[in-house]
Amino acid sequence: MSSEPDDPLHSAIKKKVQRMERAERERPSLLAQTVFMGTLAGLFVLPVIVGAYLGNWLDSHMSGYSVRWTVSLILLGVFIGVINVYRYLKEH
């Protein structure tokens, strides 16, 4: 095998090595990863908490014992949270 610069194997390996070195240099820090995961958690959990609170408030204003609004709005919050996380990950 020749190690001439126009050798396709040599240039492919060189590209992969450069890509690996660049990825190693640009790897996010622990703080950046923690902030990213916290953002994802906030985007998911906040709609669920708002749904639970609002559902509980609505249920407390209805006659009789019912958790219909609480459960419904928690499920809606989970759905909205999943959409939030999906859209955020799609952007980044």
Helices and strands as residue ranges (DSSP letters): H 8-25, H 30-60, H 68-91
